[in-house]
Amino acid sequence: MQQLASFLSGTWQSGRGRSRLIHHAISGEALWEVTSEGLDMAAARLFAIEKGAPALRAMTFIERAAMLKAVAKHLLSEKERFYALSAQTGATRADSWVDIEGGIGTLFTYASLGSRELPDDTLWPEDELLPLSKEGGFAARHVLTSKSGVAVHINAFNFPAGECWKSWHQRGWAECQPSSNQLPRRPN
């Protein structure tokens, strides 16, 4: 049996204390032990605010797109591991395809859109200059920029990968770094 770890504050960490067992959906074998007890969530939030979010905001949209593409390539190289894990939930390969390869494909799509349609800058001019005076001496332009902070997303259990990447898209381009969390399913 393995202990499920969380990536917090730049390192893999395992909780300490009372844990839950996650069982193979078909055989009933205990596969994973999971707990969040002992994990310093306040420190993780602070790390995201002080380190993760500023690093993401410093990247241009083209750099963010390249990062997404690199993540997608890595995940694609590991897809057979994901299928094996998904089989432990009782899902067939066909059941898992939508989430695993669909989720990875979503990342490739976002990376492609970002590299083609967004500026190579940390600012995103939203529209053309808007004249504010009759003679044209004053004008305005909406510019999108990153917000400070951290977004916490709790995603659907049945599509963990696809939902996670949709969450990234909602915040990753012009706002803040998401801290996504997959919650284990509650026993019946």
N, C-alpha and C positions, 0 to 999 in steps of 0.2 A: 504494500500500500504506500502511496506517495502523499506527501503533504502539498496542498495547493498553495502556491506563493502569489503574492501581489507585487507589482512593480510600483513602488512608492518612493518618492524623494530620490530618484535616480538609481535605486538598487532593488534587487529582488528580496522580499521580506516575507517571512512566515509568521502568522499569528501564534500566540502562546495562550494556553488555557483551554477551556472547554471547546471541543470541536464537534463538527457534524461529519458523518460519513456519507459519501456519495457512492451509490451502488451501481453496478452494471445493470442496465434495464432488463436484460434477458436472463443472465445467469444469477443475478443477485449478489455477485461477488463484491466485497467492499474494495473500491479502487482508490478513492481519494479521501483525504481528511482535510477539512476546511474550517477555518475560524478567522474572524477579524479581531478577536480579542487580543489585546497587546499591541495592535498596530496603531501607530501615532497618526491619526487622521488629521489632526491640527497641524502637525509638522509637514504632512504631505501637502496640505492646502497652502501652507506658507512657502514650501519649496516651489509649488506651481506658480504662486504669485511672484516670488522673488527671482526665480531662475527660469522656469519653463516658459511662462508667458512673455517675459522680456526677450528671451531668445527667439521665440516665434515672431514677435512683433518686429524684431530687427531684420528678419528675413524678408526679401522681396517676394512678390507673388510668384515670380518665376522660380525662385529658390524653393518656395513652399511646394510648387508643382513638382519640381525635381525630387524633393524629399518624398512626396506621395508616390511618385513612380518607383523610387528605390524601395519603399516599404512594400508596394504591390509586387515588385519582382521577388523580393525576399519571401513574402507570403506564398506566392505562386510556387516557389521552389520547395516549400514545406507542405504543400496541399495534401500529400498522401498521409502525413501525420494528422492533419485535421480530419480527414475522412476516417482514420482509425479511431480518433477520439469521438467523433460523431456516432460511429457504430456502437459505441458503449452506451449511448442513449436509446438505442433501439432503432435508430434511423438507418434507412438503406442509403446506398451511394446516391441513388436518384433523389431521395429526400434531401440529402445534404448538399447536392450540387448548387441549388439556388442560393443557399447561404454562403457556402465556401467559395465557389468560383464566381458566383454572382456578386458577392461582397468584394472580392479581389478585383473583379471587372469594374465595379463601381469606383474603386480607387484609381484604376487606370483611366477611367473616363474623367474623373475630377482632375487628375494630373494633366491630361490632354487639354481639357477646357481651360485650365489655369495657364498653361504654357502658351496657348493660342490666343486667349481672349483678355488676359489681364496684363497690366503694365509691369515692366521690370523695375518696380519701385515699391516702396512701402506705403505709398499713397495711391488712391484710386480715384481719379477725376470721374465723377458720375455723369456729367453732361457738359454741354458747351457753355461758354460764357453767356450769362443772362444780363442784358442791359438793364441798369437801374435808373438811368437818367435819360432825359430826352436827347441830349447831345452826345451821349455815349461816353461821358467822362467817368462814370461809375458803372461797374459791372460786378457780378458775383458768379461763383461757380461752386457747386457742391463737391466736396472732396471727402471720400470715405477713408477712414483711418482706423487703426486698431484700438480697441477699448482695453482698459486695464481690467484685470480680474481673472477669475477662473469660472468656467461653466462645468457643472456636474451633470452628467447625463446618466440616467438609469434606463437601460434599454430592454427591449423585449427578450425574454429568455429563449423563445422559439427560433429567433433569427439573430443570434448574438453578433456575428460578423457584419452582416449587412446593415443592421440597425446602428452599430457602432460607427461605421463609415458615413452613414447618413448624418449622424450627429456631428461628425467632424466637419462635414460640408457646411452645416448650419453655422458653425463658429470659426472654422479654420482659416478661411480666406481673409476676412477683414476684421475679425474680432479677437477672441481669446482662445487659449489652448484648452480643449476639453479634457476633463478628467473622467473618462468613461468607466462605468462599473457594471459588471454582469452579476446579477444576484442569482444564487442557486435557487432552483424551484423548491417551493415548500412541499413537504410530503403530504399526501392526502389524509 
